[in-house]
């Protein structure tokens, strides 16, 4: 059971770091020079890779590559929506709901088999 859930947990944690690396500088680094934002983002992204690489290595033993990618995209969308709302104070629109339905469709098709 752990070999199926560990990749999901690791991908979830890695996406928290990656979302922060990609977008957190917009709020927390602000008026600093661009090079500072780049270096901070790289520093945060290091931790993303510390979770993402093991997630894909472990996950590839039980999931196909397309399945891993779709799982990562769904997790990314969920993390991004939460980050947008709670950290960046963006309004969530119905577009997030429609995009989520599209992601559910992608999950269905990639996992349904041939």
mmCIF file of the C-alpha atoms, coordinates in Angstrom:
data_MODEL
# 
_entry.id   MODEL 
# 
loop_
_atom_site.group_PDB 
_atom_site.id 
_atom_site.type_symbol 
_atom_site.label_atom_id 
_atom_site.label_alt_id 
_atom_site.label_comp_id 
_atom_site.label_asym_id 
_atom_site.label_entity_id 
_atom_site.label_seq_id 
_atom_site.pdbx_PDB_ins_code 
_atom_site.Cartn_x 
_atom_site.Cartn_y 
_atom_site.Cartn_z 
_atom_site.occupancy 
_atom_site.B_iso_or_equiv 
_atom_site.pdbx_formal_charge 
_atom_site.auth_seq_id 
_atom_site.auth_comp_id 
_atom_site.auth_asym_id 
_atom_site.auth_atom_id 
_atom_site.pdbx_PDB_model_num 
ATOM 1   C CA . UNK A 1 1   ? 0.000   0.000  0.000   1.00 0.00 ? 1   UNK A CA 1 
ATOM 2   C CA . UNK A 1 2   ? 2.824   2.422  0.864   1.00 0.00 ? 2   UNK A CA 1 
ATOM 3   C CA . UNK A 1 3   ? 4.361   2.066  -2.575  1.00 0.00 ? 3   UNK A CA 1 
ATOM 4   C CA . UNK A 1 4   ? 1.098   3.417  -4.050  1.00 0.00 ? 4   UNK A CA 1 
ATOM 5   C CA . UNK A 1 5   ? 0.607   6.255  -1.550  1.00 0.00 ? 5   UNK A CA 1 
ATOM 6   C CA . UNK A 1 6   ? 4.219   7.363  -0.998  1.00 0.00 ? 6   UNK A CA 1 
ATOM 7   C CA . UNK A 1 7   ? 4.516   8.890  -4.492  1.00 0.00 ? 7   UNK A CA 1 
ATOM 8   C CA . UNK A 1 8   ? 1.296   10.853 -3.934  1.00 0.00 ? 8   UNK A CA 1 
ATOM 9   C CA . UNK A 1 9   ? 2.467   12.199 -0.577  1.00 0.00 ? 9   UNK A CA 1 
ATOM 10  C CA . UNK A 1 10  ? 5.912   13.073 -1.927  1.00 0.00 ? 10  UNK A CA 1 
ATOM 11  C CA . UNK A 1 11  ? 4.421   14.774 -4.998  1.00 0.00 ? 11  UNK A CA 1 
ATOM 12  C CA . UNK A 1 12  ? 2.079   16.756 -2.746  1.00 0.00 ? 12  UNK A CA 1 
ATOM 13  C CA . UNK A 1 13  ? 4.978   18.031 -0.623  1.00 0.00 ? 13  UNK A CA 1 
ATOM 14  C CA . UNK A 1 14  ? 7.164   18.745 -3.660  1.00 0.00 ? 14  UNK A CA 1 
ATOM 15  C CA . UNK A 1 15  ? 4.391   20.801 -5.246  1.00 0.00 ? 15  UNK A CA 1 
ATOM 16  C CA . UNK A 1 16  ? 4.071   22.964 -2.144  1.00 0.00 ? 16  UNK A CA 1 
ATOM 17  C CA . UNK A 1 17  ? 7.740   23.864 -2.498  1.00 0.00 ? 17  UNK A CA 1 
ATOM 18  C CA . UNK A 1 18  ? 7.535   24.338 -6.264  1.00 0.00 ? 18  UNK A CA 1 
ATOM 19  C CA . UNK A 1 19  ? 4.470   26.563 -6.128  1.00 0.00 ? 19  UNK A CA 1 
ATOM 20  C CA . UNK A 1 20  ? 6.196   28.701 -3.528  1.00 0.00 ? 20  UNK A CA 1 
ATOM 21  C CA . UNK A 1 21  ? 9.395   28.784 -5.624  1.00 0.00 ? 21  UNK A CA 1 
ATOM 22  C CA . UNK A 1 22  ? 7.504   29.858 -8.732  1.00 0.00 ? 22  UNK A CA 1 
ATOM 23  C CA . UNK A 1 23  ? 5.067   32.345 -7.203  1.00 0.00 ? 23  UNK A CA 1 
ATOM 24  C CA . UNK A 1 24  ? 6.048   33.084 -3.595  1.00 0.00 ? 24  UNK A CA 1 
ATOM 25  C CA . UNK A 1 25  ? 8.645   35.634 -4.657  1.00 0.00 ? 25  UNK A CA 1 
ATOM 26  C CA . UNK A 1 26  ? 5.807   37.788 -6.023  1.00 0.00 ? 26  UNK A CA 1 
ATOM 27  C CA . UNK A 1 27  ? 4.641   38.365 -2.464  1.00 0.00 ? 27  UNK A CA 1 
ATOM 28  C CA . UNK A 1 28  ? 7.673   37.825 -0.256  1.00 0.00 ? 28  UNK A CA 1 
ATOM 29  C CA . UNK A 1 29  ? 10.648  39.061 -2.271  1.00 0.00 ? 29  UNK A CA 1 
ATOM 30  C CA . UNK A 1 30  ? 8.749   41.991 -3.772  1.00 0.00 ? 30  UNK A CA 1 
ATOM 31  C CA . UNK A 1 31  ? 10.926  44.979 -4.614  1.00 0.00 ? 31  UNK A CA 1 
ATOM 32  C CA . UNK A 1 32  ? 14.254  43.161 -4.304  1.00 0.00 ? 32  UNK A CA 1 
ATOM 33  C CA . UNK A 1 33  ? 16.367  42.839 -7.470  1.00 0.00 ? 33  UNK A CA 1 
ATOM 34  C CA . UNK A 1 34  ? 15.417  40.065 -9.882  1.00 0.00 ? 34  UNK A CA 1 
ATOM 35  C CA . UNK A 1 35  ? 18.592  38.117 -9.120  1.00 0.00 ? 35  UNK A CA 1 
ATOM 36  C CA . UNK A 1 36  ? 17.503  37.854 -5.470  1.00 0.00 ? 36  UNK A CA 1 
ATOM 37  C CA . UNK A 1 37  ? 14.133  36.436 -6.535  1.00 0.00 ? 37  UNK A CA 1 
ATOM 38  C CA . UNK A 1 38  ? 15.889  33.950 -8.819  1.00 0.00 ? 38  UNK A CA 1 
ATOM 39  C CA . UNK A 1 39  ? 18.314  32.794 -6.131  1.00 0.00 ? 39  UNK A CA 1 
ATOM 40  C CA . UNK A 1 40  ? 15.584  32.469 -3.503  1.00 0.00 ? 40  UNK A CA 1 
ATOM 41  C CA . UNK A 1 41  ? 13.427  30.524 -5.944  1.00 0.00 ? 41  UNK A CA 1 
ATOM 42  C CA . UNK A 1 42  ? 16.320  28.195 -6.804  1.00 0.00 ? 42  UNK A CA 1 
ATOM 43  C CA . UNK A 1 43  ? 16.949  27.625 -3.124  1.00 0.00 ? 43  UNK A CA 1 
ATOM 44  C CA . UNK A 1 44  ? 13.326  26.672 -2.537  1.00 0.00 ? 44  UNK A CA 1 
ATOM 45  C CA . UNK A 1 45  ? 13.252  24.549 -5.703  1.00 0.00 ? 45  UNK A CA 1 
ATOM 46  C CA . UNK A 1 46  ? 16.113  22.442 -4.334  1.00 0.00 ? 46  UNK A CA 1 
ATOM 47  C CA . UNK A 1 47  ? 13.745  21.117 -1.675  1.00 0.00 ? 47  UNK A CA 1 
ATOM 48  C CA . UNK A 1 48  ? 11.090  20.478 -4.323  1.00 0.00 ? 48  UNK A CA 1 
ATOM 49  C CA . UNK A 1 49  ? 13.518  18.173 -6.112  1.00 0.00 ? 49  UNK A CA 1 
ATOM 50  C CA . UNK A 1 50  ? 14.364  16.398 -2.856  1.00 0.00 ? 50  UNK A CA 1 
ATOM 51  C CA . UNK A 1 51  ? 10.733  15.190 -2.810  1.00 0.00 ? 51  UNK A CA 1 
ATOM 52  C CA . UNK A 1 52  ? 9.911   15.045 -6.533  1.00 0.00 ? 52  UNK A CA 1 
ATOM 53  C CA . UNK A 1 53  ? 12.770  12.800 -7.626  1.00 0.00 ? 53  UNK A CA 1 
ATOM 54  C CA . UNK A 1 54  ? 12.045  10.084 -5.016  1.00 0.00 ? 54  UNK A CA 1 
ATOM 55  C CA . UNK A 1 55  ? 8.315   10.391 -5.776  1.00 0.00 ? 55  UNK A CA 1 
ATOM 56  C CA . UNK A 1 56  ? 8.905   9.586  -9.432  1.00 0.00 ? 56  UNK A CA 1 
ATOM 57  C CA . UNK A 1 57  ? 11.453  6.846  -8.721  1.00 0.00 ? 57  UNK A CA 1 
ATOM 58  C CA . UNK A 1 58  ? 9.161   5.111  -6.237  1.00 0.00 ? 58  UNK A CA 1 
ATOM 59  C CA . UNK A 1 59  ? 6.054   5.808  -8.275  1.00 0.00 ? 59  UNK A CA 1 
ATOM 60  C CA . UNK A 1 60  ? 7.460   4.494  -11.546 1.00 0.00 ? 60  UNK A CA 1 
ATOM 61  C CA . UNK A 1 61  ? 7.553   1.011  -9.993  1.00 0.00 ? 61  UNK A CA 1 
ATOM 62  C CA . UNK A 1 62  ? 3.744   0.970  -9.742  1.00 0.00 ? 62  UNK A CA 1 
ATOM 63  C CA . UNK A 1 63  ? 2.497   3.709  -12.079 1.00 0.00 ? 63  UNK A CA 1 
ATOM 64  C CA . UNK A 1 64  ? 3.155   4.421  -15.745 1.00 0.00 ? 64  UNK A CA 1 
ATOM 65  C CA . UNK A 1 65  ? 4.951   7.618  -16.708 1.00 0.00 ? 65  UNK A CA 1 
ATOM 66  C CA . UNK A 1 66  ? 1.738   9.245  -18.043 1.00 0.00 ? 66  UNK A CA 1 
ATOM 67  C CA . UNK A 1 67  ? -0.065  8.318  -14.816 1.00 0.00 ? 67  UNK A CA 1 
ATOM 68  C CA . UNK A 1 68  ? 2.666   9.951  -12.740 1.00 0.00 ? 68  UNK A CA 1 
ATOM 69  C CA . UNK A 1 69  ? 2.499   13.090 -14.873 1.00 0.00 ? 69  UNK A CA 1 
ATOM 70  C CA . UNK A 1 70  ? -1.283  13.411 -14.623 1.00 0.00 ? 70  UNK A CA 1 
ATOM 71  C CA . UNK A 1 71  ? -1.158  12.864 -10.849 1.00 0.00 ? 71  UNK A CA 1 
ATOM 72  C CA . UNK A 1 72  ? 1.465   15.592 -10.601 1.00 0.00 ? 72  UNK A CA 1 
ATOM 73  C CA . UNK A 1 73  ? -0.660  17.992 -12.666 1.00 0.00 ? 73  UNK A CA 1 
ATOM 74  C CA . UNK A 1 74  ? -3.780  17.383 -10.562 1.00 0.00 ? 74  UNK A CA 1 
ATOM 75  C CA . UNK A 1 75  ? -1.799  17.891 -7.362  1.00 0.00 ? 75  UNK A CA 1 
ATOM 76  C CA . UNK A 1 76  ? -0.254  21.047 -8.837  1.00 0.00 ? 76  UNK A CA 1 
ATOM 77  C CA . UNK A 1 77  ? -3.695  22.452 -9.657  1.00 0.00 ? 77  UNK A CA 1 
ATOM 78  C CA . UNK A 1 78  ? -4.977  21.754 -6.146  1.00 0.00 ? 78  UNK A CA 1 
ATOM 79  C CA . UNK A 1 79  ? -1.892  23.249 -4.471  1.00 0.00 ? 79  UNK A CA 1 
ATOM 80  C CA . UNK A 1 80  ? -1.972  26.270 -6.774  1.00 0.00 ? 80  UNK A CA 1 
ATOM 81  C CA . UNK A 1 81  ? -5.642  26.958 -6.042  1.00 0.00 ? 81  UNK A CA 1 
ATOM 82  C CA . UNK A 1 82  ? -4.982  26.835 -2.297  1.00 0.00 ? 82  UNK A CA 1 
ATOM 83  C CA . UNK A 1 83  ? -1.848  28.981 -2.632  1.00 0.00 ? 83  UNK A CA 1 
ATOM 84  C CA . UNK A 1 84  ? -3.684  31.520 -4.779  1.00 0.00 ? 84  UNK A CA 1 
ATOM 85  C CA . UNK A 1 85  ? -6.537  31.812 -2.306  1.00 0.00 ? 85  UNK A CA 1 
ATOM 86  C CA . UNK A 1 86  ? -4.824  31.548 1.080   1.00 0.00 ? 86  UNK A CA 1 
ATOM 87  C CA . UNK A 1 87  ? -1.389  33.067 0.427   1.00 0.00 ? 87  UNK A CA 1 
ATOM 88  C CA . UNK A 1 88  ? -1.845  35.449 -2.497  1.00 0.00 ? 88  UNK A CA 1 
ATOM 89  C CA . UNK A 1 89  ? -5.454  36.372 -1.549  1.00 0.00 ? 89  UNK A CA 1 
ATOM 90  C CA . UNK A 1 90  ? -6.696  35.852 -5.112  1.00 0.00 ? 90  UNK A CA 1 
ATOM 91  C CA . UNK A 1 91  ? -10.361 35.179 -5.726  1.00 0.00 ? 91  UNK A CA 1 
ATOM 92  C CA . UNK A 1 92  ? -11.231 31.677 -6.902  1.00 0.00 ? 92  UNK A CA 1 
ATOM 93  C CA . UNK A 1 93  ? -13.528 31.795 -9.894  1.00 0.00 ? 93  UNK A CA 1 
ATOM 94  C CA . UNK A 1 94  ? -15.648 29.148 -11.531 1.00 0.00 ? 94  UNK A CA 1 
ATOM 95  C CA . UNK A 1 95  ? -12.768 28.638 -13.939 1.00 0.00 ? 95  UNK A CA 1 
ATOM 96  C CA . UNK A 1 96  ? -10.974 26.698 -11.187 1.00 0.00 ? 96  UNK A CA 1 
ATOM 97  C CA . UNK A 1 97  ? -13.985 24.391 -10.954 1.00 0.00 ? 97  UNK A CA 1 
ATOM 98  C CA . UNK A 1 98  ? -14.134 23.869 -14.727 1.00 0.00 ? 98  UNK A CA 1 
ATOM 99  C CA . UNK A 1 99  ? -10.388 23.268 -14.885 1.00 0.00 ? 99  UNK A CA 1 
ATOM 100 C CA . UNK A 1 100 ? -10.751 20.741 -12.075 1.00 0.00 ? 100 UNK A CA 1 
ATOM 101 C CA . UNK A 1 101 ? -13.402 18.871 -14.036 1.00 0.00 ? 101 UNK A CA 1 
ATOM 102 C CA . UNK A 1 102 ? -11.032 18.747 -17.002 1.00 0.00 ? 102 UNK A CA 1 
ATOM 103 C CA . UNK A 1 103 ? -8.317  17.327 -14.740 1.00 0.00 ? 103 UNK A CA 1 
ATOM 104 C CA . UNK A 1 104 ? -10.722 14.682 -13.429 1.00 0.00 ? 104 UNK A CA 1 
ATOM 105 C CA . UNK A 1 105 ? -11.361 13.732 -17.054 1.00 0.00 ? 105 UNK A CA 1 
ATOM 106 C CA . UNK A 1 106 ? -7.621  13.480 -17.682 1.00 0.00 ? 106 UNK A CA 1 
ATOM 107 C CA . UNK A 1 107 ? -7.242  11.220 -14.641 1.00 0.00 ? 107 UNK A CA 1 
ATOM 108 C CA . UNK A 1 108 ? -10.110 9.030  -15.824 1.00 0.00 ? 108 UNK A CA 1 
ATOM 109 C CA . UNK A 1 109 ? -8.659  8.559  -19.295 1.00 0.00 ? 109 UNK A CA 1 
ATOM 110 C CA . UNK A 1 110 ? -5.072  7.962  -18.208 1.00 0.00 ? 110 UNK A CA 1 
ATOM 111 C CA . UNK A 1 111 ? -6.058  5.385  -15.568 1.00 0.00 ? 111 UNK A CA 1 
ATOM 112 C CA . UNK A 1 112 ? -8.830  3.535  -17.412 1.00 0.00 ? 112 UNK A CA 1 
ATOM 113 C CA . UNK A 1 113 ? -6.469  1.220  -19.249 1.00 0.00 ? 113 UNK A CA 1 
ATOM 114 C CA . UNK A 1 114 ? -6.216  0.357  -22.897 1.00 0.00 ? 114 UNK A CA 1 
# 
